[in-house]
Amino acid sequence: MLVYQVCKKVSSEINPRYLLMKTITIQQKPALIIDVRMPEEYAQGHIEGSVNIPLPYLMKEVSQIKAYREVCAESYKDVPTIYVCCASGGRSAVAAGILEQAGIPLVEDGGGWQDLSCRCTD
C-alpha cells in the first residue's frame, strides 16, 4: 500500500498539473516521482501519484519542479527527494542529470518505473 499526501499549500504560480503529483514514501522518506516516458507509455502503466513529464520537455519544467518542491518541503521535516523513472532506466539517468545540472538537489535516478514501484512503501 502506498501513502499519498498532497502538499497542503499550493501557490497560484504552480501549474495545476503538479496537483496530480503526490508525495510517496520511499525508504521512510518523502519522495516525488517524475516519469519521463512519453504519454502513450505512461498511459499503459505508471506509479500512482507520479507526474508525467516527457524527457524532451523536462528542461522547460525545471522552474515548476523547483517551485512545487519548495511548497512540499514546508509540509515535511525532510525535503522530498525527486525520483525520476522511465521504462528501463536510460531516460531516467539523463533526466536526473538534467535536474542536477539545473541546481535541483536530492534527485535520484529511480530507473524503470516498475522497479521503482516496488520500493514505494507505506
TIVO-2410 file (N, C-alpha, C; in nm, 3 decimals):
# residues 122
REC num residu      c1      c2      c3 atome chaine
REC   1      M   0.083  -0.118   0.000     N      A
REC   1      M   0.000   0.000   0.000    CA      A
REC   1      M   0.088   0.125   0.000     C      A
REC   2      L   0.053   0.223  -0.081     N      A
REC   2      L   0.129   0.347  -0.089    CA      A
REC   2      L   0.063   0.454  -0.004     C      A
REC   3      V   0.145   0.541   0.050     N      A
REC   3      V   0.093   0.654   0.127    CA      A
REC   3      V   0.103   0.778   0.040     C      A
REC   4      Y  -0.009   0.847   0.021     N      A
REC   4      Y  -0.011   0.968  -0.059    CA      A
REC   4      Y  -0.048   1.085   0.029     C      A
REC   5      Q   0.014   1.194   0.004     N      A
REC   5      Q  -0.020   1.315   0.076    CA      A
REC   5      Q   0.005   1.433  -0.017     C      A
REC   6      V  -0.098   1.508  -0.044     N      A
REC   6      V  -0.083   1.625  -0.129    CA      A
REC   6      V  -0.030   1.738  -0.044     C      A
REC   7      C   0.060   1.816  -0.098     N      A
REC   7      C   0.113   1.929  -0.024    CA      A
REC   7      C   0.000   2.022   0.017     C      A
REC   8      K   0.007   2.068   0.140     N      A
REC   8      K  -0.102   2.148   0.197    CA      A
REC   8      K  -0.118   2.284   0.128     C      A
REC   9      K  -0.009   2.352   0.105     N      A
REC   9      K  -0.016   2.485   0.045    CA      A
REC   9      K   0.025   2.476  -0.100     C      A
REC  10      V  -0.052   2.538  -0.186     N      A
REC  10      V  -0.018   2.538  -0.328    CA      A
REC  10      V  -0.021   2.682  -0.377     C      A
REC  11      S   0.086   2.723  -0.436     N      A
REC  11      S   0.096   2.857  -0.489    CA      A
REC  11      S   0.018   2.867  -0.620     C      A
REC  12      S  -0.040   2.985  -0.643     N      A
REC  12      S  -0.112   3.005  -0.769    CA      A
REC  12      S  -0.017   3.010  -0.887     C      A
REC  13      E   0.113   3.020  -0.861     N      A
REC  13      E   0.212   3.024  -0.968    CA      A
REC  13      E   0.248   2.885  -1.019     C      A
REC  14      I   0.202   2.782  -0.952     N      A
REC  14      I   0.237   2.645  -0.989    CA      A
REC  14      I   0.132   2.589  -1.084     C      A
REC  15      N   0.179   2.527  -1.191     N      A
REC  15      N   0.092   2.465  -1.291    CA      A
REC  15      N   0.001   2.362  -1.222     C      A
REC  16      P  -0.130   2.368  -1.248     N      A
REC  16      P  -0.224   2.276  -1.183    CA      A
REC  16      P  -0.194   2.128  -1.205     C      A
REC  17      R  -0.122   2.093  -1.312     N      A
REC  17      R  -0.092   1.952  -1.333    CA      A
REC  17      R  -0.006   1.894  -1.222     C      A
REC  18      Y   0.068   1.982  -1.151     N      A
REC  18      Y   0.150   1.934  -1.041    CA      A
REC  18      Y   0.065   1.893  -0.921     C      A
REC  19      L  -0.061   1.935  -0.920     N      A
REC  19      L  -0.150   1.891  -0.813    CA      A
REC  19      L  -0.177   1.741  -0.822     C      A
REC  20      L  -0.152   1.684  -0.938     N      A
REC  20      L  -0.170   1.540  -0.955    CA      A
REC  20      L  -0.055   1.462  -0.892     C      A
REC  21      M   0.058   1.529  -0.871     N      A
REC  21      M   0.173   1.464  -0.811    CA      A
REC  21      M   0.149   1.452  -0.661     C      A
REC  22      K   0.171   1.336  -0.608     N      A
REC  22      K   0.153   1.312  -0.466    CA      A
REC  22      K   0.290   1.280  -0.405     C      A
REC  23      T   0.303   1.305  -0.277     N      A
REC  23      T   0.426   1.267  -0.208    CA      A
REC  23      T   0.412   1.121  -0.168     C      A
REC  24      I   0.509   1.041  -0.208     N      A
REC  24      I   0.508   0.897  -0.185    CA      A
REC  24      I   0.624   0.865  -0.092     C      A
REC  25      T   0.608   0.768  -0.006     N      A
REC  25      T   0.715   0.731   0.085    CA      A
REC  25      T   0.803   0.623   0.021     C      A
REC  26      I   0.932   0.653   0.013     N      A
REC  26      I   1.032   0.556  -0.035    CA      A
REC  26      I   1.141   0.552   0.071     C      A
REC  27      Q   1.165   0.436   0.126     N      A
REC  27      Q   1.265   0.417   0.231    CA      A
REC  27      Q   1.239   0.512   0.349     C      A
REC  28      Q   1.115   0.520   0.392     N      A
REC  28      Q   1.070   0.602   0.505    CA      A
REC  28      Q   1.094   0.751   0.487     C      A
REC  29      K   1.111   0.799   0.364     N      A
REC  29      K   1.131   0.941   0.339    CA      A
REC  29      K   1.036   0.988   0.230     C      A
REC  30      P   0.993   1.114   0.238     N      A
REC  30      P   0.902   1.165   0.134    CA      A
REC  30      P   0.971   1.173  -0.001     C      A
REC  31      A   0.897   1.140  -0.106     N      A
REC  31      A   0.953   1.140  -0.241    CA      A
REC  31      A   0.849   1.190  -0.341     C      A
REC  32      L   0.896   1.259  -0.442     N      A
REC  32      L   0.815   1.299  -0.556    CA      A
REC  32      L   0.866   1.221  -0.676     C      A
REC  33      I   0.775   1.168  -0.756     N      A
REC  33      I   0.816   1.084  -0.869    CA      A
REC  33      I   0.777   1.150  -1.000     C      A
REC  34      I   0.877   1.167  -1.087     N      A
REC  34      I   0.857   1.219  -1.221    CA      A
REC  34      I   0.888   1.106  -1.319     C      A
REC  35      D   0.790   1.074  -1.401     N      A
REC  35      D   0.805   0.970  -1.503    CA      A
REC  35      D   0.833   1.041  -1.635     C      A
REC  36      V   0.949   1.014  -1.696     N      A
REC  36      V   0.991   1.087  -1.816    CA      A
REC  36      V   0.960   1.014  -1.947     C      A
REC  37      R   0.874   0.912  -1.940     N      A
REC  37      R   0.834   0.843  -2.063    CA      A
REC  37      R   0.736   0.928  -2.142     C      A
REC  38      M   0.711   0.890  -2.264     N      A
REC  38      M   0.613   0.959  -2.348    CA      A
REC  38      M   0.472   0.929  -2.296     C      A
REC  39      P   0.376   1.018  -2.321     N      A
REC  39      P   0.241   1.000  -2.268    CA      A
REC  39      P   0.177   0.865  -2.302     C      A
REC  40      E   0.203   0.814  -2.421     N      A
REC  40      E   0.146   0.685  -2.461    CA      A
REC  40      E   0.199   0.573  -2.371     C      A
REC  41      E   0.326   0.578  -2.337     N      A
REC  41      E   0.386   0.478  -2.249    CA      A
REC  41      E   0.331   0.491  -2.107     C      A
REC  42      Y   0.322   0.614  -2.061     N      A
REC  42      Y   0.272   0.642  -1.927    CA      A
REC  42      Y   0.129   0.591  -1.911     C      A
REC  43      A   0.048   0.609  -2.014     N      A
REC  43      A  -0.092   0.566  -2.010    CA      A
REC  43      A  -0.106   0.415  -1.998     C      A
REC  44      Q  -0.005   0.341  -2.040     N      A
REC  44      Q  -0.010   0.195  -2.034    CA      A
REC  44      Q   0.022   0.141  -1.894     C      A
REC  45      G   0.069   0.227  -1.807     N      A
REC  45      G   0.100   0.186  -1.670    CA      A
REC  45      G   0.200   0.282  -1.609     C      A
REC  46      H   0.179   0.316  -1.481     N      A
REC  46      H   0.268   0.409  -1.413    CA      A
REC  46      H   0.248   0.397  -1.261     C      A
REC  47      I   0.333   0.464  -1.187     N      A
REC  47      I   0.320   0.467  -1.042    CA      A
REC  47      I   0.213   0.569  -1.008     C      A
REC  48      E   0.112   0.525  -0.935     N      A
REC  48      E   0.005   0.616  -0.895    CA      A
REC  48      E   0.063   0.730  -0.812     C      A
REC  49      G   0.027   0.852  -0.847     N      A
REC  49      G   0.079   0.968  -0.777    CA      A
REC  49      G   0.199   1.032  -0.845     C      A
REC  50      S   0.253   0.967  -0.948     N      A
REC  50      S   0.363   1.026  -1.023    CA      A
REC  50      S   0.308   1.128  -1.121     C      A
REC  51      V   0.396   1.210  -1.175     N      A
REC  51      V   0.356   1.304  -1.279    CA      A
REC  51      V   0.438   1.273  -1.404     C      A
REC  52      N   0.374   1.284  -1.519     N      A
REC  52      N   0.439   1.252  -1.646    CA      A
REC  52      N   0.492   1.380  -1.709     C      A
REC  53      I   0.625   1.389  -1.717     N      A
REC  53      I   0.691   1.499  -1.789    CA      A
REC  53      I   0.787   1.433  -1.886     C      A
REC  54      P   0.749   1.418  -2.014     N      A
REC  54      P   0.837   1.352  -2.110    CA      A
REC  54      P   0.975   1.419  -2.115     C      A
REC  55      L   1.077   1.338  -2.129     N      A
REC  55      L   1.215   1.387  -2.128    CA      A
REC  55      L   1.238   1.507  -2.219     C      A
REC  56      P   1.183   1.511  -2.343     N      A
REC  56      P   1.209   1.628  -2.427    CA      A
REC  56      P   1.156   1.760  -2.370     C      A
REC  57      Y   1.065   1.754  -2.274     N      A
REC  57      Y   1.005   1.875  -2.216    CA      A
REC  57      Y   1.054   1.906  -2.075     C      A
REC  58      L   1.142   1.822  -2.023     N      A
REC  58      L   1.183   1.834  -1.883    CA      A
REC  58      L   1.248   1.968  -1.851     C      A
REC  59      M   1.336   2.014  -1.936     N      A
REC  59      M   1.407   2.139  -1.911    CA      A
REC  59      M   1.311   2.257  -1.898     C      A
REC  60      K   1.203   2.255  -1.976     N      A
REC  60      K   1.104   2.363  -1.970    CA      A
REC  60      K   1.028   2.364  -1.838     C      A
REC  61      E   1.029   2.253  -1.767     N      A
REC  61      E   0.951   2.239  -1.643    CA      A
REC  61      E   1.034   2.261  -1.516     C      A
REC  62      V   1.163   2.289  -1.530     N      A
REC  62      V   1.252   2.300  -1.413    CA      A
REC  62      V   1.201   2.400  -1.311     C      A
REC  63      S   1.159   2.518  -1.354     N      A
REC  63      S   1.114   2.619  -1.257    CA      A
REC  63      S   0.989   2.573  -1.184     C      A
REC  64      Q   0.899   2.502  -1.254     N      A
REC  64      Q   0.779   2.449  -1.190    CA      A
REC  64      Q   0.814   2.340  -1.088     C      A
REC  65      I   0.909   2.255  -1.124     N      A
REC  65      I   0.952   2.148  -1.034    CA      A
REC  65      I   1.012   2.208  -0.907     C      A
REC  66      K   1.096   2.308  -0.922     N      A
REC  66      K   1.157   2.374  -0.806    CA      A
REC  66      K   1.049   2.436  -0.718     C      A
REC  67      A   0.955   2.507  -0.778     N      A
REC  67      A   0.850   2.574  -0.702    CA      A
REC  67      A   0.763   2.474  -0.627     C      A
REC  68      Y   0.723   2.367  -0.695     N      A
REC  68      Y   0.637   2.268  -0.631    CA      A
REC  68      Y   0.709   2.201  -0.515     C      A
REC  69      R   0.834   2.169  -0.534     N      A
REC  69      R   0.910   2.102  -0.429    CA      A
REC  69      R   0.928   2.192  -0.307     C      A
REC  70      E   0.949   2.320  -0.329     N      A
REC  70      E   0.963   2.414  -0.217    CA      A
REC  70      E   0.834   2.418  -0.136     C      A
REC  71      V   0.721   2.419  -0.204     N      A
REC  71      V   0.593   2.419  -0.134    CA      A
REC  71      V   0.576   2.289  -0.055     C      A
REC  72      C   0.612   2.177  -0.116     N      A
REC  72      C   0.602   2.048  -0.047    CA      A
REC  72      C   0.695   2.041   0.073     C      A
REC  73      A   0.812   2.101   0.062     N      A
REC  73      A   0.910   2.095   0.170    CA      A
REC  73      A   0.855   2.158   0.298     C      A
REC  74      E   0.764   2.253   0.285     N      A
REC  74      E   0.705   2.316   0.402    CA      A
REC  74      E   0.617   2.220   0.481     C      A
REC  75      S   0.571   2.113   0.416     N      A
REC  75      S   0.481   2.017   0.481    CA      A
REC  75      S   0.554   1.903   0.551     C      A
REC  76      Y   0.685   1.893   0.532     N      A
REC  76      Y   0.760   1.778   0.583    CA      A
REC  76      Y   0.882   1.822   0.660     C      A
REC  77      K   0.927   1.735   0.749     N      A
REC  77      K   1.052   1.758   0.821    CA      A
REC  77      K   1.169   1.750   0.722     C      A
REC  78      D   1.162   1.656   0.630     N      A
REC  78      D   1.265   1.637   0.528    CA      A
REC  78      D   1.215   1.691   0.394     C      A
REC  79      V   1.305   1.749   0.316     N      A
REC  79      V   1.272   1.791   0.180    CA      A
REC  79      V   1.252   1.665   0.097     C      A
REC  80      P   1.144   1.655   0.021     N      A
REC  80      P   1.122   1.534  -0.059    CA      A
REC  80      P   1.233   1.513  -0.164     C      A
REC  81      T   1.277   1.390  -0.175     N      A
REC  81      T   1.369   1.353  -0.282    CA      A
REC  81      T   1.288   1.338  -0.410     C      A
REC  82      I   1.343   1.384  -0.521     N      A
REC  82      I   1.277   1.366  -0.650    CA      A
REC  82      I   1.337   1.242  -0.717     C      A
REC  83      Y   1.251   1.147  -0.746     N      A
REC  83      Y   1.293   1.028  -0.821    CA      A
REC  83      Y   1.242   1.042  -0.963     C      A
REC  84      V   1.330   1.017  -1.060     N      A
REC  84      V   1.287   1.015  -1.199    CA      A
REC  84      V   1.290   0.872  -1.247     C      A
REC  85      C   1.191   0.834  -1.325     N      A
REC  85      C   1.185   0.697  -1.375    CA      A
REC  85      C   1.141   0.698  -1.521     C      A
REC  86      C   1.157   0.585  -1.585     N      A
REC  86      C   1.117   0.567  -1.725    CA      A
REC  86      C   1.083   0.419  -1.743     C      A
REC  87      A   1.105   0.367  -1.862     N      A
REC  87      A   1.075   0.226  -1.886    CA      A
REC  87      A   1.184   0.134  -1.833     C      A
REC  88      S   1.310   0.168  -1.861     N      A
REC  88      S   1.418   0.076  -1.823    CA      A
REC  88      S   1.536   0.142  -1.752     C      A
REC  89      G   1.540   0.273  -1.747     N      A
REC  89      G   1.649   0.341  -1.676    CA      A
REC  89      G   1.735   0.432  -1.761     C      A
REC  90      G   1.728   0.421  -1.892     N      A
REC  90      G   1.811   0.504  -1.979    CA      A
REC  90      G   1.772   0.651  -1.975     C      A
REC  91      R   1.645   0.678  -1.997     N      A
REC  91      R   1.598   0.817  -1.997    CA      A
REC  91      R   1.599   0.877  -1.858     C      A
REC  92      S   1.575   0.795  -1.757     N      A
REC  92      S   1.575   0.850  -1.621    CA      A
REC  92      S   1.715   0.895  -1.580     C      A
REC  93      A   1.818   0.828  -1.626     N      A
REC  93      A   1.956   0.870  -1.596    CA      A
REC  93      A   1.984   1.006  -1.659     C      A
REC  94      V   1.940   1.025  -1.781     N      A
REC  94      V   1.957   1.153  -1.850    CA      A
REC  94      V   1.878   1.261  -1.775     C      A
REC  95      A   1.755   1.230  -1.737     N      A
REC  95      A   1.670   1.325  -1.667    CA      A
REC  95      A   1.730   1.367  -1.533     C      A
REC  96      A   1.783   1.271  -1.459     N      A
REC  96      A   1.845   1.303  -1.330    CA      A
REC  96      A   1.960   1.401  -1.351     C      A
REC  97      G   2.039   1.379  -1.455     N      A
REC  97      G   2.150   1.469  -1.486    CA      A
REC  97      G   2.101   1.609  -1.521     C      A
REC  98      I   1.993   1.619  -1.597     N      A
REC  98      I   1.937   1.749  -1.633    CA      A
REC  98      I   1.892   1.825  -1.508     C      A
REC  99      L   1.822   1.757  -1.419     N      A
REC  99      L   1.773   1.823  -1.298    CA      A
REC  99      L   1.887   1.864  -1.205     C      A
REC 100      E   1.987   1.779  -1.193     N      A
REC 100      E   2.103   1.812  -1.109    CA      A
REC 100      E   2.178   1.932  -1.166     C      A
REC 101      Q   2.197   1.935  -1.299     N      A
REC 101      Q   2.266   2.048  -1.361    CA      A
REC 101      Q   2.185   2.177  -1.349     C      A
REC 102      A   2.054   2.165  -1.335     N      A
REC 102      A   1.968   2.282  -1.317    CA      A
REC 102      A   1.968   2.331  -1.173     C      A
REC 103      G   2.044   2.264  -1.088     N      A
REC 103      G   2.056   2.308  -0.949    CA      A
REC 103      G   1.951   2.253  -0.855     C      A
REC 104      I   1.886   2.145  -0.893     N      A
REC 104      I   1.786   2.084  -0.806    CA      A
REC 104      I   1.856   1.976  -0.724     C      A
REC 105      P   1.862   1.993  -0.591     N      A
REC 105      P   1.928   1.892  -0.507    CA      A
REC 105      P   1.836   1.772  -0.480     C      A
REC 106      L   1.894   1.668  -0.427     N      A
REC 106      L   1.821   1.547  -0.387    CA      A
REC 106      L   1.741   1.488  -0.502     C      A
REC 107      V   1.809   1.462  -0.611     N      A
REC 107      V   1.749   1.396  -0.727    CA      A
REC 107      V   1.809   1.257  -0.738     C      A
REC 108      E   1.725   1.157  -0.756     N      A
REC 108      E   1.770   1.018  -0.769    CA      A
REC 108      E   1.720   0.960  -0.900     C      A
REC 109      D   1.804   0.884  -0.964     N      A
REC 109      D   1.763   0.807  -1.082    CA      A
REC 109      D   1.693   0.682  -1.030     C      A
REC 110      G   1.562   0.678  -1.047     N      A
REC 110      G   1.484   0.564  -0.999    CA      A
REC 110      G   1.485   0.445  -1.093     C      A
REC 111      G   1.541   0.463  -1.214     N      A
REC 111      G   1.544   0.353  -1.311    CA      A
REC 111      G   1.407   0.327  -1.370     C      A
REC 112      G   1.378   0.201  -1.396     N      A
REC 112      G   1.250   0.163  -1.454    CA      A
REC 112      G   1.136   0.183  -1.356     C      A
REC 113      W   1.021   0.225  -1.405     N      A
REC 113      W   0.909   0.257  -1.316    CA      A
REC 113      W   0.858   0.136  -1.239     C      A
REC 114      Q   0.864   0.018  -1.299     N      A
REC 114      Q   0.815  -0.099  -1.228    CA      A
REC 114      Q   0.908  -0.136  -1.113     C      A
REC 115      D   1.039  -0.122  -1.133     N      A
REC 115      D   1.134  -0.147  -1.025    CA      A
REC 115      D   1.115  -0.045  -0.913     C      A
REC 116      L   1.099   0.081  -0.950     N      A
REC 116      L   1.080   0.186  -0.852    CA      A
REC 116      L   0.951   0.166  -0.772     C      A
REC 117      S   0.846   0.119  -0.839     N      A
REC 117      S   0.720   0.100  -0.769    CA      A
REC 117      S   0.734  -0.003  -0.656     C      A
REC 118      C   0.824  -0.098  -0.671     N      A
REC 118      C   0.848  -0.198  -0.567    CA      A
REC 118      C   0.914  -0.137  -0.444     C      A
REC 119      R   0.977  -0.020  -0.458     N      A
REC 119      R   1.043   0.047  -0.346    CA      A
REC 119      R   0.951   0.140  -0.271     C      A
REC 120      C   0.834   0.166  -0.326     N      A
REC 120      C   0.736   0.254  -0.260    CA      A
REC 120      C   0.671   0.177  -0.147     C      A
REC 121      T   0.668   0.239  -0.029     N      A
REC 121      T   0.614   0.170   0.088    CA      A
REC 121      T   0.511   0.258   0.158     C      A
REC 122      D   0.450   0.200   0.261     N      A
REC 122      D   0.359   0.282   0.342    CA      A
REC 122      D   0.425   0.324   0.470     C      A
***
